[in-house]
Amino acid sequence: MRDTASVLHLDLDAFFAAVEQRDKPSLRGKPVVVGGTGGRGVVATASYEARRYGVRSAMSTREARARCPHAAFLSGRFSAYRETSREVMAVLRAASPLVEPLSLDEAFVDLAAADLPDLEVETVTAFGEELRRRVQEVSGGLTGTVGIASSKFLAKVASELDKPDGLTVVPPGSELDLLRPMKVTVIPGVGPATAERLRRAGIHTIAELEQVAEDELVRLVGRAHGQSLWHLARAQDPRPVVPEREAKSVSSEGTYDTDLTDRRLMEGLLTRQARDVGARLTRGGLSGRTVTLKVRLHDFTTLSRSSTLPSPTDSAATIARVARTLLADLDLSGGVRLLGVGVSGLADWVQEDLFGTDDEPEVDVVLPEPPRRTWSPGMDVVHDEMGPGWVWGSGSGVVTVRFESASTPPGPVRSFRADDPRLHRTAPPAED
């Protein structure tokens, strides 16, 4: 275990929604929900303005609309999120060679490998403040919350204490003083099901958990989870910060605060993850043959199921279809806290998709039709006369656009025919 507060955890605040508010002046200070916008959509991120109405990630879009009907519901722009994430991660890597990204908006940084004169609390505090300033500068005004402590576990706990836009440093030797009054749910992996088992045993706080013998915890929640809880309740977490390595697979996964029980919701989440994986494969000029579904149940049992295709694919529709099929074979009655989709067996070529698309007509011959343009809420567009803007909404052959950008005041709203030749999608920036 470290005797210095030398692990930093950065968590960008409401990242997807914050990027949208940054780039869309009319949405600043207003509720914004990013995710699936259809009837089976799922919330990916909600701005803090929307969270005040009870909107949270992994909630169905239907429920989010009921709670906050006046929010802006956007489908998301992953090219913008990835570009912003790259800029932030570059700041972190300039600070230390040991950076472990957890997602687009979250990473650990090993300060012991940074160019610091010492690792005293005052030094790492000043470093954390400067890092937050640099992140805000390169990201165009986005804020991030930082936690600094002697381990990954404590750094992540610390980064939750002063959100949004805060900084917490846990001085070495004070870890247990911080943890003991906290509820057991602060420990990663203690979801509603595990918390209920502990509650029935009279365990509500980490101080109470600390008094329980390891073999008793194993009996209550299982061997792997029980041993982990026993160590974390004592602030014992020796895991190093591991920089990212060359990918042998491309995957996307999410852990949810509330155990999922609705299969339709899970299928929607998998479809969104498959869309993300397919887009990353396509940008990298890659494809893969093996689709893997990862599921972590309420009791922390982790299941993995794979299916190998006859040829490589980068099709999001194919990846989603296989993942949903694998999900259908699992007993999920107790609830699910993590879902993930991955593609491995990577190749640098793609064979034409043998499975077709979800809405492919089952007829012998289909004459090609002219492609119809679709306009998703939040999509970047440009009009030959009005200039750049974003899609406010569309339907019934009409698309409504608000003309503004990150560097302009809130702009005017205009409606056009959906097939207006003067209106074009804005191509995302070329990526490496």
Secondary structure as the mmCIF struct_conf table of DSSP 4:
data_model
#
loop_
_struct_conf.conf_type_id
_struct_conf.id
_struct_conf.beg_label_comp_id
_struct_conf.beg_label_asym_id
_struct_conf.beg_label_seq_id
_struct_conf.end_label_comp_id
_struct_conf.end_label_asym_id
_struct_conf.end_label_seq_id
BEND BEND1 ASP A 3 THR A 4
STRN STRN1 VAL A 7 LEU A 12
TURN_TY1_P TURN_TY1_P1 ASP A 13 ALA A 14
HELX_RH_AL_P HELX_RH_AL_P1 PHE A 15 ASP A 23
HELX_RH_3T_P HELX_RH_3T_P1 PRO A 25 LEU A 27
TURN_TY1_P TURN_TY1_P2 ARG A 28 GLY A 29
BEND BEND2 LYS A 30 LYS A 30
STRN STRN2 VAL A 32 GLY A 35
BEND BEND3 GLY A 38 GLY A 38
TURN_TY1_P TURN_TY1_P3 GLY A 39 ARG A 40
STRN STRN3 VAL A 42 VAL A 42
STRN STRN4 VAL A 43 ALA A 46
HELX_RH_AL_P HELX_RH_AL_P2 TYR A 48 ARG A 51
TURN_TY1_P TURN_TY1_P4 ARG A 52 GLY A 54
TURN_TY1_P TURN_TY1_P5 SER A 57 ALA A 58
STRN STRN5 SER A 60 SER A 60
HELX_RH_AL_P HELX_RH_AL_P3 THR A 61 ARG A 67
TURN_TY1_P TURN_TY1_P6 PRO A 69 HIS A 70
BEND BEND4 ALA A 71 ALA A 71
STRN STRN6 ALA A 72 LEU A 74
HELX_RH_AL_P HELX_RH_AL_P4 PHE A 78 ALA A 95
BEND BEND5 PRO A 97 PRO A 97
STRN STRN7 VAL A 99 SER A 103
TURN_TY1_P TURN_TY1_P7 LEU A 104 ASP A 105
STRN STRN8 GLU A 106 ASP A 110
HELX_RH_3T_P HELX_RH_3T_P2 LEU A 111 ALA A 113
BEND BEND6 ALA A 114 ALA A 114
BEND BEND7 PRO A 117 PRO A 117
HELX_RH_AL_P HELX_RH_AL_P5 VAL A 121 VAL A 138
TURN_TY1_P TURN_TY1_P8 SER A 139 GLY A 140
BEND BEND8 GLY A 141 GLY A 141
STRN STRN9 GLY A 144 ALA A 149
BEND BEND9 SER A 150 SER A 151
HELX_RH_AL_P HELX_RH_AL_P6 LYS A 152 SER A 159
TURN_TY1_P TURN_TY1_P9 GLU A 160 ASP A 162
BEND BEND10 PRO A 164 ASP A 165
STRN STRN10 LEU A 167 VAL A 169
TURN_TY1_P TURN_TY1_P10 PRO A 172 GLY A 173
HELX_RH_AL_P HELX_RH_AL_P7 GLU A 175 LEU A 179
TURN_TY1_P TURN_TY1_P11 ARG A 180 PRO A 181
BEND BEND11 MET A 182 MET A 182
STRN STRN11 LYS A 183 LYS A 183
HELX_RH_3T_P HELX_RH_3T_P3 VAL A 184 VAL A 186
BEND BEND12 ILE A 187 ILE A 187
TURN_TY1_P TURN_TY1_P12 PRO A 188 GLY A 189
HELX_RH_AL_P HELX_RH_AL_P8 PRO A 192 ARG A 200
TURN_TY1_P TURN_TY1_P13 ALA A 201 GLY A 202
STRN STRN12 THR A 205 THR A 205
HELX_RH_AL_P HELX_RH_AL_P9 ILE A 206 GLU A 210
TURN_TY1_P TURN_TY1_P14 GLN A 211 GLN A 211
BEND BEND13 VAL A 212 VAL A 212
HELX_RH_AL_P HELX_RH_AL_P10 GLU A 214 VAL A 221
HELX_RH_AL_P HELX_RH_AL_P11 ARG A 223 LEU A 232
TURN_TY1_P TURN_TY1_P15 ALA A 233 ALA A 235
HELX_LH_PP_P HELX_LH_PP_P1 ARG A 239 VAL A 241
BEND BEND14 LYS A 248 LYS A 248
STRN STRN13 SER A 249 LEU A 260
HELX_RH_AL_P HELX_RH_AL_P12 ARG A 263 ARG A 283
TURN_TY1_P TURN_TY1_P16 GLY A 284 GLY A 285
STRN STRN14 SER A 287 LEU A 297
TURN_TY1_P TURN_TY1_P17 HIS A 298 ASP A 299
BEND BEND15 PHE A 300 PHE A 300
STRN STRN15 THR A 302 THR A 313
HELX_RH_AL_P HELX_RH_AL_P13 ALA A 316 ALA A 328
TURN_TY1_P TURN_TY1_P18 ASP A 329 ASP A 329
BEND BEND16 LEU A 330 LEU A 330
TURN_TY1_P TURN_TY1_P19 SER A 333 GLY A 334
STRN STRN16 VAL A 336 ALA A 347
BEND BEND17 ASP A 348 ASP A 348
HELX_LH_PP_P HELX_LH_PP_P2 GLN A 351 ASP A 353
BEND BEND18 LEU A 354 PHE A 355
TURN_TY1_P TURN_TY1_P20 ASP A 358 ASP A 359
BEND BEND19 VAL A 363 ASP A 364
HELX_LH_PP_P HELX_LH_PP_P3 PRO A 370 ARG A 373
TURN_TY1_P TURN_TY1_P21 PRO A 377 GLY A 378
STRN STRN17 ASP A 380 HIS A 383
TURN_TY1_P TURN_TY1_P22 ASP A 384 MET A 386
STRN STRN18 GLY A 387 GLY A 395
TURN_TY1_P TURN_TY1_P23 SER A 396 GLY A 397
STRN STRN19 VAL A 398 ARG A 402
TURN_TY1_P TURN_TY1_P24 ALA A 406 SER A 407
BEND BEND20 THR A 408 THR A 408
BEND BEND21 PRO A 410 PRO A 410
STRN STRN20 VAL A 413 ARG A 417
TURN_TY1_P TURN_TY1_P25 ALA A 418 ASP A 419
TURN_TY1_P TURN_TY1_P26 PRO A 421 ARG A 422
STRN STRN21 LEU A 423 ARG A 425
HELX_LH_PP_P HELX_LH_PP_P4 THR A 426 ALA A 430
#
